Amino acid sequence: METLSVHPRPRPVLLTVLCVLTFIGSGFGVFGNLMAIFASPFLEFLQPSIFEEAFSHLGNNPGDQFIKQALDMGVLVLDNFLGITLSKFIFYALSLVGAIMMFQMKKIGFYLYIVAQVGFLFIGPVFLGWNLFVSMALLFSGFFSVLFIALYAIHLKHMS
């Protein structure tokens, strides 16, 4: 005779901690990017002359060239603001759904989380191109994405 357990397997503590950290980070990301989407029409009030004046004060030394690249990046971000924030909103929401599903011990949540994390890595190059700032952001965010994916992957054997 086969017995069925009425007690589900307990969720590992590290998985709970990872899910809570993802809830917090992705929750703030969803909320912040949703607010940014609603605020995007007000970006028209920013005058391009702000950047033009800053560019006019720059010289040719390495420090000024670095600042020029940062200002160019700022212009690109403003030009692509709605696309960037909408993409980030979608990927944060997908990450949040994945974490909720993993918290419920469902394996599909892990795969949704991976799709979201990989998607995040493409936002910068797609909207801003390749440059020093995008490369630095990819290294930093890629490190944490790989770390969290690896830590979640350890717990796949507990999920159904």
Secondary structure, 3 states (H helix, E strand, C coil): CCCCCCCCCCCCHHHHHHHHHHHHHHHHHHHHHHHHHHHHHHHHHCCCHHHHHHHHCCCCCHHHHHHHHHHHHHHHHHHCHHHHHHHHHHHHHHHHHHHHHHHCCCCHHHHHHHHHHHHHHHHHHHHHCCCHHHHHHHHHHHHHHHHHHHHHHHCHHHCC
